[in-house]
Amino acid sequence: MSSAAPWRAFFGYNKYTQIAGQATRAALKEAERVEADRRGVLSLRYQEWKDGQSGEHIVMAKQQQNKSA
């Protein structure tokens, strides 16, 4: 018998944690679920550095506001 996790045959670790997180948030009561959903929202930006000087911030994906609260 293999000691590898059975889910590894179907998807990678990132997908596994995404599914587990969604299931955990879905099991929470409404107030806790809303708070957890807010923490799960991401924004993506980066900044290039050249010769010890920082460049401008480049926003790749802006954070979306939940209007259902």
All heavy atoms as TSV, in Angstrom:
chain	resi	resn	atom	element	x	y	z
A	1	MET	N	N	0.844	-1.183	0.000
A	1	MET	CA	C	0.000	0.000	0.000
A	1	MET	C	C	0.885	1.241	0.000
A	1	MET	O	O	1.863	1.328	0.714
A	1	MET	CB	C	-0.910	-0.040	1.220
A	1	MET	CG	C	-1.762	1.187	1.398
A	1	MET	SD	S	-3.217	0.745	2.307
A	1	MET	CE	C	-4.407	1.673	1.456
A	2	SER	N	N	0.513	2.214	-0.781
A	2	SER	CA	C	1.290	3.449	-0.892
A	2	SER	C	C	1.023	4.357	0.296
A	2	SER	O	O	-0.085	4.460	0.793
A	2	SER	CB	C	0.900	4.169	-2.183
A	2	SER	OG	O	1.550	5.402	-2.244
A	3	SER	N	N	2.073	5.043	0.739
A	3	SER	CA	C	1.916	5.957	1.866
A	3	SER	C	C	1.550	7.373	1.408
A	3	SER	O	O	1.334	8.245	2.236
A	3	SER	CB	C	3.201	5.996	2.686
A	3	SER	OG	O	4.241	6.537	1.895
A	4	ALA	N	N	1.484	7.598	0.094
A	4	ALA	CA	C	1.137	8.920	-0.424
A	4	ALA	C	C	-0.338	9.214	-0.166
A	4	ALA	O	O	-1.171	8.314	-0.126
A	4	ALA	CB	C	1.431	8.988	-1.918
A	5	ALA	N	N	-0.647	10.481	0.018
A	5	ALA	CA	C	-2.033	10.888	0.243
A	5	ALA	C	C	-2.872	10.566	-0.993
A	5	ALA	O	O	-2.431	10.803	-2.119
A	5	ALA	CB	C	-2.087	12.375	0.553
A	6	PRO	N	N	-4.072	10.016	-0.809
A	6	PRO	CA	C	-4.899	9.624	-1.956
A	6	PRO	C	C	-5.275	10.788	-2.869
A	6	PRO	O	O	-5.423	10.598	-4.077
A	6	PRO	CB	C	-6.159	9.032	-1.318
A	6	PRO	CG	C	-5.913	8.919	0.132
A	6	PRO	CD	C	-4.687	9.681	0.458
A	7	TRP	N	N	-5.413	12.006	-2.330
A	7	TRP	CA	C	-5.794	13.145	-3.154
A	7	TRP	C	C	-4.708	13.538	-4.131
A	7	TRP	O	O	-4.967	14.186	-5.139
A	7	TRP	CB	C	-6.195	14.340	-2.291
A	7	TRP	CG	C	-5.198	14.731	-1.239
A	7	TRP	CD1	C	-5.198	14.354	0.060
A	7	TRP	CD2	C	-4.049	15.564	-1.406
A	7	TRP	NE1	N	-4.127	14.889	0.726
A	7	TRP	CE2	C	-3.401	15.646	-0.152
A	7	TRP	CE3	C	-3.503	16.252	-2.485
A	7	TRP	CZ2	C	-2.249	16.385	0.050
A	7	TRP	CZ3	C	-2.351	16.982	-2.280
A	7	TRP	CH2	C	-1.749	17.043	-1.029
A	8	ARG	N	N	-3.469	13.141	-3.872
A	8	ARG	CA	C	-2.356	13.505	-4.763
A	8	ARG	C	C	-2.509	12.915	-6.166
A	8	ARG	O	O	-1.943	13.427	-7.118
A	8	ARG	CB	C	-1.032	13.047	-4.164
A	8	ARG	CG	C	-0.613	13.887	-2.992
A	8	ARG	CD	C	0.846	14.246	-3.153
A	8	ARG	NE	N	1.291	15.022	-2.024
A	8	ARG	CZ	C	1.626	16.288	-2.119
A	8	ARG	NH1	N	1.560	16.908	-3.258
A	8	ARG	NH2	N	2.042	16.947	-1.061
A	9	ALA	N	N	-3.286	11.860	-6.305
A	9	ALA	CA	C	-3.504	11.260	-7.623
A	9	ALA	C	C	-4.394	12.150	-8.489
A	9	ALA	O	O	-4.402	12.004	-9.707
A	9	ALA	CB	C	-4.140	9.885	-7.465
A	10	PHE	N	N	-5.129	13.076	-7.859
A	10	PHE	CA	C	-6.108	13.868	-8.598
A	10	PHE	C	C	-5.749	15.348	-8.722
A	10	PHE	O	O	-6.107	15.992	-9.695
A	10	PHE	CB	C	-7.490	13.745	-7.930
A	10	PHE	CG	C	-7.960	12.329	-7.857
A	10	PHE	CD1	C	-7.875	11.625	-6.672
A	10	PHE	CD2	C	-8.445	11.684	-8.978
A	10	PHE	CE1	C	-8.297	10.312	-6.597
A	10	PHE	CE2	C	-8.859	10.372	-8.923
A	10	PHE	CZ	C	-8.785	9.685	-7.726
A	11	PHE	N	N	-5.064	15.916	-7.722
A	11	PHE	CA	C	-4.695	17.322	-7.784
A	11	PHE	C	C	-3.528	17.603	-6.849
A	11	PHE	O	O	-3.183	16.786	-5.996
A	11	PHE	CB	C	-5.879	18.250	-7.458
A	11	PHE	CG	C	-6.740	17.772	-6.319
A	11	PHE	CD1	C	-6.386	17.974	-5.011
A	11	PHE	CD2	C	-7.924	17.115	-6.581
A	11	PHE	CE1	C	-7.177	17.538	-3.972
A	11	PHE	CE2	C	-8.737	16.670	-5.546
A	11	PHE	CZ	C	-8.356	16.884	-4.241
A	12	GLY	N	N	-2.938	18.787	-7.027
A	12	GLY	CA	C	-1.761	19.169	-6.249
A	12	GLY	C	C	-2.112	19.758	-4.892
A	12	GLY	O	O	-3.284	19.924	-4.527
A	13	TYR	N	N	-1.082	20.115	-4.151
A	13	TYR	CA	C	-1.256	20.623	-2.793
A	13	TYR	C	C	-2.030	21.936	-2.763
A	13	TYR	O	O	-2.885	22.143	-1.898
A	13	TYR	CB	C	0.107	20.806	-2.121
A	13	TYR	CG	C	-0.015	21.302	-0.706
A	13	TYR	CD1	C	-0.436	20.449	0.306
A	13	TYR	CD2	C	0.257	22.624	-0.393
A	13	TYR	CE1	C	-0.569	20.899	1.609
A	13	TYR	CE2	C	0.124	23.086	0.909
A	13	TYR	CZ	C	-0.284	22.218	1.900
A	13	TYR	OH	O	-0.429	22.672	3.181
A	14	ASN	N	N	-1.760	22.852	-3.699
A	14	ASN	CA	C	-2.467	24.133	-3.709
A	14	ASN	C	C	-3.963	23.944	-3.907
A	14	ASN	O	O	-4.775	24.584	-3.242
A	14	ASN	CB	C	-1.907	25.063	-4.782
A	14	ASN	CG	C	-0.561	25.617	-4.407
A	14	ASN	OD1	O	-0.201	25.652	-3.236
A	14	ASN	ND2	N	0.196	26.040	-5.401
A	15	LYS	N	N	-4.345	23.077	-4.822
A	15	LYS	CA	C	-5.770	22.803	-5.049
A	15	LYS	C	C	-6.378	22.132	-3.819
A	15	LYS	O	O	-7.506	22.432	-3.428
A	15	LYS	CB	C	-5.936	21.918	-6.292
A	15	LYS	CG	C	-7.369	21.681	-6.678
A	15	LYS	CD	C	-8.029	22.975	-7.114
A	15	LYS	CE	C	-9.419	22.709	-7.644
A	15	LYS	NZ	N	-10.120	23.938	-7.988
A	16	TYR	N	N	-5.644	21.231	-3.191
A	16	TYR	CA	C	-6.111	20.556	-1.978
A	16	TYR	C	C	-6.397	21.565	-0.863
A	16	TYR	O	O	-7.454	21.530	-0.227
A	16	TYR	CB	C	-5.070	19.541	-1.506
A	16	TYR	CG	C	-5.346	18.964	-0.147
A	16	TYR	CD1	C	-6.313	17.976	0.024
A	16	TYR	CD2	C	-4.662	19.414	0.973
A	16	TYR	CE1	C	-6.579	17.445	1.279
A	16	TYR	CE2	C	-4.918	18.891	2.226
A	16	TYR	CZ	C	-5.877	17.906	2.376
A	16	TYR	OH	O	-6.142	17.393	3.611
A	17	THR	N	N	-5.481	22.513	-0.647
A	17	THR	CA	C	-5.696	23.504	0.409
A	17	THR	C	C	-6.843	24.448	0.059
A	17	THR	O	O	-7.576	24.892	0.943
A	17	THR	CB	C	-4.425	24.312	0.708
A	17	THR	OG1	O	-3.971	24.942	-0.495
A	17	THR	CG2	C	-3.334	23.425	1.268
A	18	GLN	N	N	-7.020	24.739	-1.227
A	18	GLN	CA	C	-8.136	25.574	-1.655
A	18	GLN	C	C	-9.475	24.882	-1.345
A	18	GLN	O	O	-10.383	25.500	-0.790
A	18	GLN	CB	C	-8.043	25.870	-3.146
A	18	GLN	CG	C	-9.195	26.706	-3.673
A	18	GLN	CD	C	-9.146	26.860	-5.190
A	18	GLN	OE1	O	-8.469	26.102	-5.884
A	18	GLN	NE2	N	-9.867	27.818	-5.696
A	19	ILE	N	N	-9.578	23.607	-1.668
A	19	ILE	CA	C	-10.797	22.838	-1.401
A	19	ILE	C	C	-11.044	22.729	0.102
A	19	ILE	O	O	-12.171	22.912	0.573
A	19	ILE	CB	C	-10.706	21.444	-2.047
A	19	ILE	CG1	C	-10.719	21.580	-3.569
A	19	ILE	CG2	C	-11.840	20.546	-1.581
A	19	ILE	CD1	C	-10.375	20.305	-4.300
A	20	ALA	N	N	-10.005	22.442	0.859
A	20	ALA	CA	C	-10.148	22.319	2.313
A	20	ALA	C	C	-10.572	23.648	2.935
A	20	ALA	O	O	-11.426	23.674	3.833
A	20	ALA	CB	C	-8.838	21.845	2.932
A	21	GLY	N	N	-10.022	24.744	2.463
A	21	GLY	CA	C	-10.393	26.059	2.973
A	21	GLY	C	C	-11.832	26.408	2.661
A	21	GLY	O	O	-12.557	26.943	3.504
A	22	GLN	N	N	-12.280	26.095	1.443
A	22	GLN	CA	C	-13.670	26.352	1.066
A	22	GLN	C	C	-14.620	25.535	1.929
A	22	GLN	O	O	-15.652	26.046	2.389
A	22	GLN	CB	C	-13.896	26.027	-0.407
A	22	GLN	CG	C	-13.264	27.023	-1.352
A	22	GLN	CD	C	-13.339	26.578	-2.804
A	22	GLN	OE1	O	-13.608	25.420	-3.105
A	22	GLN	NE2	N	-13.108	27.512	-3.701
A	23	ALA	N	N	-14.286	24.276	2.166
A	23	ALA	CA	C	-15.136	23.416	2.994
A	23	ALA	C	C	-15.184	23.920	4.432
A	23	ALA	O	O	-16.250	23.922	5.065
A	23	ALA	CB	C	-14.622	21.979	2.947
A	24	THR	N	N	-14.053	24.367	4.941
A	24	THR	CA	C	-14.006	24.887	6.310
A	24	THR	C	C	-14.845	26.154	6.438
A	24	THR	O	O	-15.638	26.294	7.373
A	24	THR	CB	C	-12.555	25.183	6.733
A	24	THR	OG1	O	-11.800	23.971	6.637
A	24	THR	CG2	C	-12.484	25.715	8.146
A	25	ARG	N	N	-14.692	27.087	5.481
A	25	ARG	CA	C	-15.478	28.323	5.533
A	25	ARG	C	C	-16.971	28.049	5.379
A	25	ARG	O	O	-17.798	28.690	6.024
A	25	ARG	CB	C	-15.000	29.306	4.464
A	25	ARG	CG	C	-13.677	29.951	4.823
A	25	ARG	CD	C	-13.298	31.054	3.864
A	25	ARG	NE	N	-13.058	30.584	2.503
A	25	ARG	CZ	C	-11.910	30.074	2.073
A	25	ARG	NH1	N	-10.881	29.969	2.900
A	25	ARG	NH2	N	-11.782	29.680	0.828
A	26	ALA	N	N	-17.336	27.084	4.547
A	26	ALA	CA	C	-18.746	26.751	4.349
A	26	ALA	C	C	-19.367	26.166	5.618
A	26	ALA	O	O	-20.572	26.292	5.830
A	26	ALA	CB	C	-18.895	25.766	3.189
A	27	ALA	N	N	-18.565	25.550	6.469
A	27	ALA	CA	C	-19.080	24.932	7.691
A	27	ALA	C	C	-19.245	25.935	8.833
A	27	ALA	O	O	-19.874	25.612	9.839
A	27	ALA	CB	C	-18.144	23.805	8.129
A	28	LEU	N	N	-18.719	27.146	8.673
A	28	LEU	CA	C	-18.797	28.148	9.735
A	28	LEU	C	C	-20.188	28.773	9.816
A	28	LEU	O	O	-20.932	28.795	8.838
A	28	LEU	CB	C	-17.771	29.255	9.481
A	28	LEU	CG	C	-16.311	28.862	9.552
A	28	LEU	CD1	C	-15.438	30.030	9.092
A	28	LEU	CD2	C	-15.930	28.429	10.947
A	29	LYS	N	N	-20.500	29.324	10.987
A	29	LYS	CA	C	-21.727	30.096	11.145
A	29	LYS	C	C	-21.586	31.380	10.342
A	29	LYS	O	O	-20.481	31.796	9.993
A	29	LYS	CB	C	-21.975	30.412	12.614
A	29	LYS	CG	C	-22.298	29.186	13.427
A	29	LYS	CD	C	-22.562	29.550	14.873
A	29	LYS	CE	C	-22.863	28.298	15.665
A	29	LYS	NZ	N	-23.053	28.590	17.090
A	30	GLU	N	N	-22.711	32.026	10.055
A	30	GLU	CA	C	-22.736	33.165	9.138
A	30	GLU	C	C	-21.734	34.264	9.506
A	30	GLU	O	O	-20.962	34.705	8.650
A	30	GLU	CB	C	-24.148	33.754	9.083
A	30	GLU	CG	C	-24.296	34.905	8.105
A	30	GLU	CD	C	-24.120	34.506	6.655
A	30	GLU	OE1	O	-24.268	33.313	6.320
A	30	GLU	OE2	O	-23.815	35.382	5.837
A	31	ALA	N	N	-21.708	34.727	10.745
A	31	ALA	CA	C	-20.812	35.826	11.135
A	31	ALA	C	C	-19.342	35.441	10.958
A	31	ALA	O	O	-18.543	36.223	10.433
A	31	ALA	CB	C	-21.075	36.232	12.576
A	32	GLU	N	N	-18.986	34.250	11.390
A	32	GLU	CA	C	-17.606	33.788	11.247
A	32	GLU	C	C	-17.252	33.545	9.784
A	32	GLU	O	O	-16.127	33.799	9.353
A	32	GLU	CB	C	-17.368	32.512	12.059
A	32	GLU	CG	C	-17.358	32.721	13.555
A	32	GLU	CD	C	-18.745	32.732	14.175
A	32	GLU	OE1	O	-19.736	32.445	13.456
A	32	GLU	OE2	O	-18.851	33.022	15.372
A	33	ARG	N	N	-18.215	33.076	8.986
A	33	ARG	CA	C	-17.968	32.821	7.567
A	33	ARG	C	C	-17.683	34.119	6.826
A	33	ARG	O	O	-16.757	34.202	6.008
A	33	ARG	CB	C	-19.164	32.104	6.927
A	33	ARG	CG	C	-18.908	31.736	5.471
A	33	ARG	CD	C	-20.150	31.238	4.782
A	33	ARG	NE	N	-21.241	32.197	4.810
A	33	ARG	CZ	C	-21.313	33.281	4.029
A	33	ARG	NH1	N	-20.346	33.551	3.184
A	33	ARG	NH2	N	-22.338	34.092	4.105
A	34	VAL	N	N	-18.463	35.163	7.119
A	34	VAL	CA	C	-18.249	36.459	6.469
A	34	VAL	C	C	-16.865	36.998	6.802
A	34	VAL	O	O	-16.148	37.492	5.929
A	34	VAL	CB	C	-19.357	37.456	6.879
A	34	VAL	CG1	C	-19.024	38.863	6.427
A	34	VAL	CG2	C	-20.694	37.014	6.316
A	35	GLU	N	N	-16.476	36.891	8.062
A	35	GLU	CA	C	-15.145	37.365	8.477
A	35	GLU	C	C	-14.038	36.559	7.788
A	35	GLU	O	O	-13.033	37.120	7.337
A	35	GLU	CB	C	-15.005	37.269	9.996
A	35	GLU	CG	C	-13.778	37.937	10.538
A	35	GLU	CD	C	-13.741	39.429	10.296
A	35	GLU	OE1	O	-14.802	40.063	10.272
A	35	GLU	OE2	O	-12.625	39.958	10.126
A	36	ALA	N	N	-14.208	35.251	7.682
A	36	ALA	CA	C	-13.212	34.404	7.019
A	36	ALA	C	C	-13.137	34.722	5.529
A	36	ALA	O	O	-12.053	34.729	4.939
A	36	ALA	CB	C	-13.549	32.933	7.232
A	37	ASP	N	N	-14.285	35.006	4.898
A	37	ASP	CA	C	-14.293	35.370	3.480
A	37	ASP	C	C	-13.539	36.670	3.246
A	37	ASP	O	O	-12.834	36.820	2.257
A	37	ASP	CB	C	-15.720	35.499	2.961
A	37	ASP	CG	C	-16.380	34.158	2.711
A	37	ASP	OD1	O	-15.649	33.147	2.620
A	37	ASP	OD2	O	-17.623	34.116	2.611
A	38	ARG	N	N	-13.668	37.616	4.159
A	38	ARG	CA	C	-12.939	38.884	4.026
A	38	ARG	C	C	-11.437	38.661	4.083
A	38	ARG	O	O	-10.668	39.304	3.376
A	38	ARG	CB	C	-13.353	39.855	5.124
A	38	ARG	CG	C	-14.678	40.493	4.879
A	38	ARG	CD	C	-14.923	41.646	5.829
A	38	ARG	NE	N	-16.317	42.023	5.735
A	38	ARG	CZ	C	-17.125	42.151	6.770
A	38	ARG	NH1	N	-16.678	41.955	7.989
A	38	ARG	NH2	N	-18.378	42.482	6.598
A	39	ARG	N	N	-10.995	37.768	4.963
A	39	ARG	CA	C	-9.559	37.479	5.060
A	39	ARG	C	C	-9.048	36.753	3.821
A	39	ARG	O	O	-7.866	36.823	3.508
A	39	ARG	CB	C	-9.284	36.626	6.292
A	39	ARG	CG	C	-9.352	37.376	7.588
A	39	ARG	CD	C	-8.783	36.552	8.722
A	39	ARG	NE	N	-9.406	35.246	8.841
A	39	ARG	CZ	C	-10.446	34.957	9.625
A	39	ARG	NH1	N	-10.993	35.889	10.349
A	39	ARG	NH2	N	-10.927	33.740	9.686
A	40	GLY	N	N	-9.937	36.064	3.106
A	40	GLY	CA	C	-9.530	35.297	1.945
A	40	GLY	C	C	-9.370	36.116	0.678
A	40	GLY	O	O	-8.842	35.635	-0.307
A	41	VAL	N	N	-9.827	37.374	0.692
A	41	VAL	CA	C	-9.727	38.229	-0.489
A	41	VAL	C	C	-8.291	38.715	-0.621
A	41	VAL	O	O	-7.679	39.161	0.342
A	41	VAL	CB	C	-10.697	39.425	-0.379
A	41	VAL	CG1	C	-10.517	40.377	-1.543
A	41	VAL	CG2	C	-12.125	38.937	-0.309
A	42	LEU	N	N	-7.752	38.626	-1.813
A	42	LEU	CA	C	-6.359	38.986	-2.046
A	42	LEU	C	C	-6.237	40.126	-3.049
A	42	LEU	O	O	-7.091	40.318	-3.898
A	42	LEU	CB	C	-5.595	37.796	-2.610
A	42	LEU	CG	C	-5.520	36.548	-1.759
A	42	LEU	CD1	C	-4.831	35.453	-2.541
A	42	LEU	CD2	C	-4.780	36.818	-0.475
A	43	SER	N	N	-5.172	40.844	-2.930
A	43	SER	CA	C	-4.780	41.776	-3.974
A	43	SER	C	C	-3.326	41.456	-4.309
A	43	SER	O	O	-2.573	40.991	-3.463
A	43	SER	CB	C	-4.946	43.225	-3.529
A	43	SER	OG	O	-4.096	43.517	-2.460
A	44	LEU	N	N	-2.953	41.696	-5.526
A	44	LEU	CA	C	-1.605	41.355	-5.970
A	44	LEU	C	C	-0.936	42.589	-6.550
A	44	LEU	O	O	-1.486	43.258	-7.425
A	44	LEU	CB	C	-1.666	40.252	-7.025
A	44	LEU	CG	C	-0.351	39.845	-7.657
A	44	LEU	CD1	C	0.591	39.254	-6.621
A	44	LEU	CD2	C	-0.588	38.866	-8.778
A	45	ARG	N	N	0.230	42.904	-6.022
A	45	ARG	CA	C	1.018	44.000	-6.556
A	45	ARG	C	C	2.495	43.681	-6.373
A	45	ARG	O	O	2.868	42.858	-5.548
A	45	ARG	CB	C	0.672	45.323	-5.893
A	45	ARG	CG	C	1.026	45.387	-4.444
A	45	ARG	CD	C	0.613	46.698	-3.852
A	45	ARG	NE	N	1.003	46.741	-2.448
A	45	ARG	CZ	C	0.983	47.800	-1.714
A	45	ARG	NH1	N	0.581	48.936	-2.214
A	45	ARG	NH2	N	1.356	47.752	-0.459
A	46	TYR	N	N	3.320	44.331	-7.161
A	46	TYR	CA	C	4.757	44.145	-7.002
A	46	TYR	C	C	5.478	45.462	-7.246
A	46	TYR	O	O	4.898	46.424	-7.745
A	46	TYR	CB	C	5.279	43.037	-7.915
A	46	TYR	CG	C	5.350	43.387	-9.381
A	46	TYR	CD1	C	6.526	43.863	-9.932
A	46	TYR	CD2	C	4.256	43.216	-10.219
A	46	TYR	CE1	C	6.599	44.182	-11.275
A	46	TYR	CE2	C	4.319	43.527	-11.551
A	46	TYR	CZ	C	5.496	44.010	-12.076
A	46	TYR	OH	O	5.566	44.326	-13.395
A	47	GLN	N	N	6.737	45.464	-6.853
A	47	GLN	CA	C	7.554	46.663	-6.968
A	47	GLN	C	C	8.951	46.231	-7.386
A	47	GLN	O	O	9.543	45.347	-6.777
A	47	GLN	CB	C	7.579	47.365	-5.613
A	47	GLN	CG	C	8.351	48.631	-5.577
A	47	GLN	CD	C	8.279	49.274	-4.196
A	47	GLN	OE1	O	8.000	48.606	-3.215
A	47	GLN	NE2	N	8.542	50.557	-4.136
A	48	GLU	N	N	9.452	46.823	-8.436
A	48	GLU	CA	C	10.803	46.503	-8.896
A	48	GLU	C	C	11.814	47.408	-8.204
A	48	GLU	O	O	11.575	48.590	-7.998
A	48	GLU	CB	C	10.901	46.684	-10.404
A	48	GLU	CG	C	10.141	45.627	-11.174
A	48	GLU	CD	C	10.435	45.704	-12.654
A	48	GLU	OE1	O	11.545	46.116	-13.039
A	48	GLU	OE2	O	9.539	45.329	-13.420
A	49	TRP	N	N	12.946	46.823	-7.844
A	49	TRP	CA	C	14.046	47.570	-7.234
A	49	TRP	C	C	15.225	47.542	-8.195
A	49	TRP	O	O	15.566	46.506	-8.747
A	49	TRP	CB	C	14.437	46.933	-5.911
A	49	TRP	CG	C	13.442	47.178	-4.824
A	49	TRP	CD1	C	12.204	46.619	-4.719
A	49	TRP	CD2	C	13.588	48.055	-3.728
A	49	TRP	NE1	N	11.566	47.091	-3.610
A	49	TRP	CE2	C	12.404	47.975	-2.975
A	49	TRP	CE3	C	14.595	48.890	-3.298
A	49	TRP	CZ2	C	12.205	48.709	-1.821
A	49	TRP	CZ3	C	14.399	49.612	-2.137
A	49	TRP	CH2	C	13.219	49.527	-1.416
A	50	LYS	N	N	15.855	48.697	-8.373
A	50	LYS	CA	C	17.021	48.791	-9.250
A	50	LYS	C	C	18.047	49.697	-8.588
A	50	LYS	O	O	17.717	50.808	-8.173
A	50	LYS	CB	C	16.584	49.366	-10.603
A	50	LYS	CG	C	17.488	48.979	-11.752
A	50	LYS	CD	C	16.975	49.557	-13.039
A	50	LYS	CE	C	16.128	48.510	-13.723
A	50	LYS	NZ	N	15.787	48.893	-15.092
A	51	ASP	N	N	19.261	49.204	-8.452
A	51	ASP	CA	C	20.365	49.963	-7.843
A	51	ASP	C	C	20.005	50.490	-6.450
A	51	ASP	O	O	20.324	51.616	-6.090
A	51	ASP	CB	C	20.776	51.142	-8.741
A	51	ASP	CG	C	21.285	50.680	-10.096
A	51	ASP	OD1	O	21.936	49.610	-10.134
A	51	ASP	OD2	O	21.025	51.358	-11.094
A	52	GLY	N	N	19.298	49.678	-5.673
A	52	GLY	CA	C	18.938	50.057	-4.310
A	52	GLY	C	C	17.788	51.041	-4.200
A	52	GLY	O	O	17.448	51.484	-3.111
A	53	GLN	N	N	17.169	51.394	-5.313
A	53	GLN	CA	C	16.043	52.340	-5.310
A	53	GLN	C	C	14.758	51.596	-5.714
A	53	GLN	O	O	14.760	50.778	-6.631
A	53	GLN	CB	C	16.290	53.484	-6.309
A	53	GLN	CG	C	17.525	54.294	-6.009
A	53	GLN	CD	C	17.376	55.077	-4.711
A	53	GLN	OE1	O	16.326	55.625	-4.419
A	53	GLN	NE2	N	18.442	55.101	-3.921
A	54	SER	N	N	13.690	51.923	-5.011
A	54	SER	CA	C	12.423	51.261	-5.321
A	54	SER	C	C	11.730	51.962	-6.484
A	54	SER	O	O	11.805	53.171	-6.641
A	54	SER	CB	C	11.499	51.275	-4.104
A	54	SER	OG	O	11.158	52.595	-3.764
A	55	GLY	N	N	11.063	51.153	-7.282
A	55	GLY	CA	C	10.267	51.686	-8.371
A	55	GLY	C	C	8.827	51.872	-7.919
A	55	GLY	O	O	8.508	51.756	-6.738
A	56	GLU	N	N	7.954	52.151	-8.856
A	56	GLU	CA	C	6.557	52.339	-8.492
A	56	GLU	C	C	5.876	50.985	-8.246
A	56	GLU	O	O	6.309	49.959	-8.762
A	56	GLU	CB	C	5.816	53.106	-9.579
A	56	GLU	CG	C	5.629	52.322	-10.878
A	56	GLU	CD	C	4.838	53.106	-11.904
A	56	GLU	OE1	O	3.609	52.985	-11.904
A	56	GLU	OE2	O	5.475	53.824	-12.681
A	57	HIS	N	N	4.821	51.012	-7.443
A	57	HIS	CA	C	4.033	49.808	-7.191
A	57	HIS	C	C	3.174	49.532	-8.414
A	57	HIS	O	O	2.510	50.421	-8.924
A	57	HIS	CB	C	3.110	49.999	-5.984
A	57	HIS	CG	C	3.839	50.036	-4.687
A	57	HIS	ND1	N	4.086	48.912	-3.955
A	57	HIS	CD2	C	4.382	51.057	-3.996
A	57	HIS	CE1	C	4.740	49.240	-2.860
A	57	HIS	NE2	N	4.941	50.550	-2.859
A	58	ILE	N	N	3.188	48.299	-8.863
A	58	ILE	CA	C	2.374	47.899	-10.003
A	58	ILE	C	C	1.300	46.949	-9.482
A	58	ILE	O	O	1.603	45.899	-8.926
A	58	ILE	CB	C	3.233	47.226	-11.087
A	58	ILE	CG1	C	4.292	48.224	-11.564
A	58	ILE	CG2	C	2.370	46.733	-12.228
A	58	ILE	CD1	C	5.331	47.646	-12.475
A	59	VAL	N	N	0.047	47.343	-9.655
A	59	VAL	CA	C	-1.076	46.553	-9.167
A	59	VAL	C	C	-1.489	45.572	-10.256
A	59	VAL	O	O	-1.818	45.963	-11.368
A	59	VAL	CB	C	-2.266	47.462	-8.783
A	59	VAL	CG1	C	-3.453	46.625	-8.335
A	59	VAL	CG2	C	-1.853	48.435	-7.697
A	60	MET	N	N	-1.442	44.282	-9.923
A	60	MET	CA	C	-1.811	43.235	-10.879
A	60	MET	C	C	-3.284	42.846	-10.744
A	60	MET	O	O	-3.955	42.602	-11.723
A	60	MET	CB	C	-0.939	42.000	-10.667
A	60	MET	CG	C	0.537	42.245	-10.832
A	60	MET	SD	S	0.983	42.661	-12.509
A	60	MET	CE	C	0.712	41.110	-13.303
A	61	ALA	N	N	-3.781	42.752	-9.529
A	61	ALA	CA	C	-5.176	42.390	-9.281
A	61	ALA	C	C	-5.647	43.166	-8.068
A	61	ALA	O	O	-5.118	43.004	-6.980
A	61	ALA	CB	C	-5.301	40.892	-9.034
A	62	LYS	N	N	-6.632	44.028	-8.276
A	62	LYS	CA	C	-7.124	44.840	-7.167
A	62	LYS	C	C	-8.053	44.026	-6.289
A	62	LYS	O	O	-8.756	43.130	-6.751
A	62	LYS	CB	C	-7.868	46.061	-7.695
A	62	LYS	CG	C	-6.946	47.075	-8.306
A	62	LYS	CD	C	-7.663	48.349	-8.604
A	62	LYS	CE	C	-6.661	49.347	-9.172
A	62	LYS	NZ	N	-7.222	50.646	-9.354
A	63	GLN	N	N	-8.076	44.378	-5.019
A	63	GLN	CA	C	-8.934	43.721	-4.050
A	63	GLN	C	C	-10.378	44.110	-4.335
A	63	GLN	O	O	-10.706	45.266	-4.518
A	63	GLN	CB	C	-8.537	44.147	-2.647
A	63	GLN	CG	C	-9.247	43.420	-1.556
A	63	GLN	CD	C	-8.688	43.793	-0.190
A	63	GLN	OE1	O	-8.059	44.819	-0.044
A	63	GLN	NE2	N	-8.921	42.964	0.774
A	64	GLN	N	N	-11.258	43.102	-4.378
A	64	GLN	CA	C	-12.672	43.353	-4.619
A	64	GLN	C	C	-13.387	43.499	-3.295
A	64	GLN	O	O	-13.105	42.787	-2.345
A	64	GLN	CB	C	-13.289	42.209	-5.407
A	64	GLN	CG	C	-12.695	42.041	-6.780
A	64	GLN	CD	C	-13.274	40.842	-7.507
A	64	GLN	OE1	O	-14.053	40.096	-6.944
A	64	GLN	NE2	N	-12.889	40.676	-8.742
A	65	GLN	N	N	-14.316	44.417	-3.235
A	65	GLN	CA	C	-15.087	44.643	-2.018
A	65	GLN	C	C	-16.323	43.749	-2.033
A	65	GLN	O	O	-16.990	43.626	-3.047
A	65	GLN	CB	C	-15.530	46.100	-1.923
A	65	GLN	CG	C	-14.384	47.072	-1.792
A	65	GLN	CD	C	-13.666	46.926	-0.460
A	65	GLN	OE1	O	-14.211	46.416	0.505
A	65	GLN	NE2	N	-12.428	47.368	-0.414
A	66	ASN	N	N	-16.619	43.114	-0.887
A	66	ASN	CA	C	-17.841	42.334	-0.742
A	66	ASN	C	C	-18.983	43.292	-0.453
A	66	ASN	O	O	-18.959	43.990	0.542
A	66	ASN	CB	C	-17.718	41.312	0.398
A	66	ASN	CG	C	-17.102	40.030	-0.048
A	66	ASN	OD1	O	-16.985	39.786	-1.232
A	66	ASN	ND2	N	-16.711	39.204	0.895
A	67	LYS	N	N	-19.986	43.311	-1.306
A	67	LYS	CA	C	-21.129	44.184	-1.085
A	67	LYS	C	C	-22.302	43.409	-0.517
A	67	LYS	O	O	-23.364	43.947	-0.316
A	67	LYS	CB	C	-21.514	44.843	-2.401
A	67	LYS	CG	C	-20.433	45.782	-2.871
A	67	LYS	CD	C	-20.852	46.574	-4.072
A	67	LYS	CE	C	-19.822	47.625	-4.350
A	67	LYS	NZ	N	-19.073	47.492	-5.517
A	68	SER	N	N	-22.108	42.128	-0.236
A	68	SER	CA	C	-23.195	41.299	0.283
A	68	SER	C	C	-23.237	41.279	1.800
A	68	SER	O	O	-24.003	40.550	2.391
A	68	SER	CB	C	-23.062	39.870	-0.251
A	68	SER	OG	O	-21.858	39.309	0.208
A	69	ALA	N	N	-22.391	42.052	2.473
A	69	ALA	CA	C	-22.333	42.032	3.941
A	69	ALA	C	C	-23.329	42.923	4.576
A	69	ALA	O	O	-24.032	43.672	4.341
A	69	ALA	CB	C	-20.951	42.430	4.429
